[in-house]
Amino acid sequence: MTAMNEPPRRLPFTRLWVPTLILLTLSPQPEAFGQVKPRARDLGIPFEGRPGPLNAITDVKGVLVGHVTLNRGEGESAVRTGVTTVLPVGRSFDRRVPAGWFTLNGNGEITGTAWLEESGFLEGPAMITNTHSVGVVRDAVVRWGVIHFPGTETFSLPVVAETYDGLLNDINGFHVRAEHAYQAIEIARAGGVPEGNVGGGTGMVAYEFKGGIGTSSRVVTIGGKEFTLGVLVQSNYGRREQLRVAGVPVGREIPDLMPTRPKKKDGSIIVIIATEAPLLPHQLKRLSRRVSLGLGRNGSISMNSSGDLFVAFSTALPRPLAYVWGNPT
């Protein structure tokens, strides 16, 4: 009898641990195309913990998510890419939120992390795209801030992350443009979050299945109070034989389902964590480290060519922009 025929093993749930929150997007979610498919929990996979109403990062009040998807053409010139944005406190951009970040393996990029580490704040949106489009998205966010908030330095050092979609996307065609970053910010919304082949995740691969954007949330009780912790991932990492689902080594049981176009790189994952729990920057850095445990439970070994980069923020203790910059007016 194989492991696939055995009942899934139960794993302990620990308060504010991210491991139970990492939702792998192993197949496209056509919600972005006007259809709806069941999510993993709907299929009976025994993930632990209590999700929020949407089981999404937008269960954290004030958080908005926007996707711009570029999906056209076929063959070597196919365009399968885009931009995803997470707005911590809506579109007002009159506040910074406490934040921390962690790199499990640094073969990847998140711009703006030097100032995030130094200041302890996330300023403006967090953007995710493909590896070769980080620069254009970063510049677009700076320009968007200059246009909409003249006289402020809030958007000078934006947080822009990437994973590599060159297997499915004409990545050297530089198809992501500034207007796509603008649009992602403008259309970001609360509510259900489209997953899979959307936004920055359009051309991504996870464990040699189709990967992309995934999201989840958990509600935890600490000191008699309930808090929500939400996660959004851009998943583009792992080899098939490493895949584990709810403790079961699924990847080893399905070698016959290997793709006809094997991966050329081990890939990466970007994780954005949001919570309304009143955590300070050093605590949010600790929280972002916990993502590493979640990846390990999914079978990842953080290969040398994988960029495993995580950002966590709290919406509980925002600070006015003028206060942070030392200008009380």
C-alpha positions, 0 to 999 in steps of 0.5 A: 500500500502506498502513501497515497492510500494512507490517511493524511497525518495530522500536524500540530497547529501553533499560534501565529505560525505561518506553516499551516497558511502556505497554500500551494497553487498547483492548478489554475484557478479560472476565477480570473476568467469568470469561472470558479473552481474548488480550492484545496480545502473544499476538496477535503484536504485536511489543512489545520486551523480556522480560516477567515471568511475568505481564506485570503489575505484580504481577511485582514481588514484594510488589505487590498489585492490587485492583479494585471494579467498578460496572457497572449500568444503561443510558443517561444514568443508567448506572453505569460506574465503580469503584476500583483500588488498588495496594499496594506491600508487601502489606497489612502497611502497616508500611513506607514505600517510596521514591517519586517522581512527575511530571506531564507535563500537570496537568489532573488530580489525584493527592492526597498528592503534596506530601508524597510529593515532600517525604518521598520516600516512598509511604505506604500504597496508591495508589488510582485512581478517577474525577474526581468520586470522588477526595474520597470515596476519599481520605477512605475511605483515611484512615478505613480507616487510622484503624480498622486502624492507630490512633495512626499518621499513615501514612494521613493524606495518601493518594495518590489519582488520577483520570481522567474517565469522564463519557462512559460513566458517570453521574459526577455521581451520585457512585456510588463510596462509602467501602465500595468503597475499603475493599473494593478494599484488602481484596481486593487480591491478587498474581497475574494482574491483570484488565484493561479494564472493571474498577475505576477503568477501567470507564468509560474511553476511549482513542483513542476505543476502549474504554479502562480498566486495563492492565498490563505488566512487563519484566525487565532485566539491569543489572550482571549482576543482573536486576530487574523493572519493572512498570506499571499504567495507567488509560488515558482519553486520546488521539484516534483519528488519533493512535494508534500501535501498535508504531510503526505509525500504526494510528489513521489507517488505521481512520477507519471504526471511529469511535464513534457517541458521540464524546469530549467531552474529550481525557482523561487517563492515570494510570501507577503504576510499581513495581520492586524495583531499589534506586532512591532518590526522585530516581531514581524521579522520573527514572523516572516522567518516562520515561513521557512517552516511552512516551506519545509512542511511542503517539501522544499529544501530551499535550493541554491538557485531559489529566491525564498523571500518573505515580508510581514506587516501589521495594520494595527499600529500605522504611523502618519507619514509626517510623524515618521519623517520627523515633521510634526506638521 
